[in-house]
């Protein structure tokens, strides 16, 4: 099981590299990586298990965050924060590409966090409010999905990891809490 000690921290060069495309069929190592990343998210979203294993809760985990420079990320956006109902989005996205994104932007009011960044970085991260995402799952099946608001933010954050970008790279250094007309703010 992936633990916090296995999460690569800011400053490690793998977090700033362009990840490599993943080849199919997946190797045994890549299958295990996909399973382990999703398991981390599932366990971290269970309050009792999260405390037991001393994890930080997460909704996304990219392969570079565990030291593997490959285009793969696990995403688990719960339906609510009580763990009830089917997740809004749950999959391991492999070789993801954003085909289109809305002009309208959105941001999380409390800012974004990251398992690889230990300190709090204040500021809004303005991202596309809606995206069309193409990716392959662990079986190699291609998917094209439309995501909006929070799930779109999570996927954009994880895809940034695959291109060597961290969330705070998007913060306006001069005015970290700048607002853009028509921005949606998500609580």
JOLIN-V842418 format. One record per backbone hydrogen bond with DSSP energy under -1.0 kcal/mol. NH is the residue of the N-H (numbers start at 1). CO is the residue of the C=O. E is the energy in kcal/mol with one decimal. If there is no record, write none. Layout:
nh;co;e
NH;CO;E
NH;CO;E
//
This chain:
nh;co;e
6;3;-1.9
7;4;-1.2
8;65;-3.7
10;116;-2.9
12;9;-2.1
15;12;-1.6
16;13;-1.7
17;14;-1.0
19;162;-2.8
20;69;-2.2
31;27;-2.3
32;28;-2.2
33;29;-2.4
34;30;-2.5
35;31;-2.4
36;32;-3.0
37;33;-2.6
38;34;-2.1
39;35;-2.5
40;36;-2.2
41;37;-1.7
42;38;-2.6
43;39;-2.9
44;40;-2.9
45;41;-1.3
46;43;-1.4
50;46;-3.3
51;47;-2.0
52;48;-2.5
53;49;-2.6
55;50;-2.5
61;74;-2.4
63;72;-3.2
65;62;-1.7
66;63;-2.1
67;64;-1.7
68;63;-2.3
70;68;-2.1
71;20;-2.6
72;70;-2.2
73;93;-2.0
74;61;-3.0
75;91;-2.4
76;59;-2.9
77;89;-3.2
88;77;-2.1
89;77;-1.4
91;75;-2.1
93;73;-2.9
94;136;-2.2
95;71;-3.0
97;134;-2.8
99;132;-2.6
100;132;-1.1
102;130;-2.6
106;127;-2.8
107;184;-2.1
109;186;-2.5
111;108;-2.0
117;114;-1.3
124;176;-3.0
127;106;-2.8
129;104;-2.6
131;147;-2.5
132;100;-2.5
133;145;-3.1
134;97;-2.9
135;143;-2.2
136;94;-2.6
137;141;-2.1
140;137;-1.9
143;135;-3.3
145;133;-2.7
147;131;-2.5
149;129;-3.0
153;149;-2.4
154;150;-2.6
155;151;-2.2
156;152;-2.2
157;153;-2.6
158;154;-2.4
159;155;-2.6
160;156;-2.2
161;157;-1.4
162;158;-1.0
163;160;-1.7
164;161;-1.2
165;160;-2.5
169;166;-2.1
170;167;-1.9
171;168;-1.1
178;175;-2.0
183;180;-2.2
184;105;-2.1
186;107;-2.8
//
